Amino acid sequence: MRKLSSRDLERLVRSHRNLKISLWVFAVAMVGVLALLIVNEVTLSPACGTAVGVGIGALLLIPQRQLLSELGLSRDEARQILRDERERRRSAGN
């Protein structure tokens, strides 16, 4: 597995953190929108909701994929690097 410089590692960790935050904000917003649609008795096709979800999910992944491409990493490599870094930080904190 490749080793990243400390700067690149921080960029990867920050990008992953931003992706998780965006996911949670999006999920909370979608629950709110869904609640408003239910209260107002608006019906939408499930295909429409699926398409919107997939589209927004793809948009959220663009910065992460650009960074992985820039660093020359695959998703699996990045996942393993993040897992190792999380373990390193946990063990350094104890």
Secondary structure, 3 states (H helix, E strand, C coil): CCCCCHHHHHHHHHHHHHHHHHHHHHHHHHHHHHHHHHHCCCCCCHHHHHHHHHHHHHHHHHHHHHHHHHHCCCHHHHHHHHHHHHHHHHHHHC
